[in-house]
Amino acid sequence: MDLGIKGRIALISGADSGMGKETARLLLEAGVRVALTDKPGGSLDQAVEELTSLGEVIAVTGDVTKPEDVAALWAEVRERLGEPDIYVNSAGVTGATGDFLEIDDKGWQETLDIDLMGAVRMCREAIPAMRRKGWGRIILMASEDAVQPYVEELPYCAAKAGILSLAKGLSKAYGGDNVLVNTVSPAFIATPMTDAMMEKRAKEKGVSFDEAIESFLDEERPGMELKRRGRPEEVAAAVAFLVSERASFINGAGLRVDSGSVFTIAT
């Protein structure tokens, strides 16, 4: 299926692995020129090496919690590729976890700074040029946790609820300029973040990695009817569709990629 975005420029944050990298793969296959960004010290160079045969892809490091890094990485992308038409916000962390009464202000602030304010900072850079060109697509990665909060992950849940509200507000503010903003909400995808969660669970319970996944699904995510972790490429497919011309009438929407995890019909 032709996505109608050949020649567009995309910037993807949190792109050195998992959902961000697989989104880059699909966009490159659609003829998009892609910039990957993530924090220094990660595997961005390896990601570029893996993807370079598919099209033009570059790596730019930066920390979304630092305004100066955000400004610098956007400036570098503009210099090397041009103004991005597409921005995919995939940078995020689980953040502070545990009993609500035991999570201090620092834990809350660090989680919100990455998972919510990181998106705010990046969108401030993305939107002006998109408005001038009269074409833009922004995808903010949310989560099932935004509408179905889990008591030991409340900072993350609150940040992702904020992402839903941010995206809806941006879609209202700039949809008239043909800058379309939507969210994708994955649940328990096979990424380095959930690998770490399951490794910790396996150690705590004295079980294997696979047994930790199985018990987590049974005990913590009973609504996931497919009884497995999702694959990054399954999330990437949803993102690629939403940034395409095939989705040119979708704005302010949220697409779940969650195996049915969320029980309610409400967004």
Secondary structure in CASP SS format (residue, H / E / C, confidence):
PFRMAT SS
TARGET T0000
AUTHOR 0000-0000-0000
METHOD secondary structure of the structure
MODEL  1
M C 1.00
D C 1.00
L C 1.00
G C 1.00
I C 1.00
K C 1.00
G C 1.00
R C 1.00
I E 1.00
A E 1.00
L E 1.00
I E 1.00
S E 1.00
G C 1.00
A C 1.00
D C 1.00
S C 1.00
G H 1.00
M H 1.00
G H 1.00
K H 1.00
E H 1.00
T H 1.00
A H 1.00
R H 1.00
L H 1.00
L H 1.00
L H 1.00
E H 1.00
A C 1.00
G C 1.00
V C 1.00
R E 1.00
V E 1.00
A E 1.00
L E 1.00
T E 1.00
D E 1.00
K C 1.00
P C 1.00
G C 1.00
G C 1.00
S C 1.00
L H 1.00
D H 1.00
Q H 1.00
A H 1.00
V H 1.00
E H 1.00
E H 1.00
L H 1.00
T H 1.00
S H 1.00
L H 1.00
G C 1.00
E C 1.00
V E 1.00
I E 1.00
A E 1.00
V E 1.00
T E 1.00
G C 1.00
D C 1.00
V C 1.00
T C 1.00
K C 1.00
P H 1.00
E H 1.00
D H 1.00
V H 1.00
A H 1.00
A H 1.00
L H 1.00
W H 1.00
A H 1.00
E H 1.00
V H 1.00
R H 1.00
E H 1.00
R H 1.00
L C 1.00
G C 1.00
E C 1.00
P C 1.00
D C 1.00
I E 1.00
Y E 1.00
V E 1.00
N E 1.00
S C 1.00
A C 1.00
G C 1.00
V C 1.00
T C 1.00
G C 1.00
A C 1.00
T C 1.00
G C 1.00
D C 1.00
F H 1.00
L H 1.00
E H 1.00
I C 1.00
D C 1.00
D H 1.00
K H 1.00
G H 1.00
W H 1.00
Q H 1.00
E H 1.00
T H 1.00
L H 1.00
D H 1.00
I H 1.00
D H 1.00
L H 1.00
M H 1.00
G H 1.00
A H 1.00
V H 1.00
R H 1.00
M H 1.00
C H 1.00
R H 1.00
E H 1.00
A H 1.00
I H 1.00
P H 1.00
A H 1.00
M H 1.00
R H 1.00
R H 1.00
K H 1.00
G C 1.00
W C 1.00
G E 1.00
R E 1.00
I E 1.00
I E 1.00
L E 1.00
M E 1.00
A C 1.00
S C 1.00
E H 1.00
D H 1.00
A H 1.00
V C 1.00
Q C 1.00
P C 1.00
Y C 1.00
V H 1.00
E H 1.00
E H 1.00
L H 1.00
P H 1.00
Y H 1.00
C H 1.00
A H 1.00
A H 1.00
K H 1.00
A H 1.00
G H 1.00
I H 1.00
L H 1.00
S H 1.00
L H 1.00
A H 1.00
K H 1.00
G H 1.00
L H 1.00
S H 1.00
K H 1.00
A H 1.00
Y H 1.00
G H 1.00
G H 1.00
D H 1.00
N C 1.00
V E 1.00
L E 1.00
V E 1.00
N E 1.00
T E 1.00
V E 1.00
S E 1.00
P E 1.00
A C 1.00
F C 1.00
I E 1.00
A C 1.00
T C 1.00
P H 1.00
M H 1.00
T H 1.00
D H 1.00
A H 1.00
M H 1.00
M H 1.00
E H 1.00
K H 1.00
R H 1.00
A H 1.00
K H 1.00
E H 1.00
K H 1.00
G C 1.00
V C 1.00
S C 1.00
F H 1.00
D H 1.00
E H 1.00
A H 1.00
I H 1.00
E H 1.00
S H 1.00
F H 1.00
L H 1.00
D H 1.00
E H 1.00
E H 1.00
R C 1.00
P C 1.00
G C 1.00
M C 1.00
E C 1.00
L C 1.00
K C 1.00
R C 1.00
R C 1.00
G E 1.00
R C 1.00
P H 1.00
E H 1.00
E H 1.00
V H 1.00
A H 1.00
A H 1.00
A H 1.00
V H 1.00
A H 1.00
F H 1.00
L H 1.00
V C 1.00
S C 1.00
E H 1.00
R H 1.00
A H 1.00
S C 1.00
F C 1.00
I C 1.00
N C 1.00
G C 1.00
A C 1.00
G E 1.00
L E 1.00
R E 1.00
V E 1.00
D C 1.00
S C 1.00
G C 1.00
S C 1.00
V C 1.00
F C 1.00
T C 1.00
I C 1.00
A C 1.00
T C 1.00
END
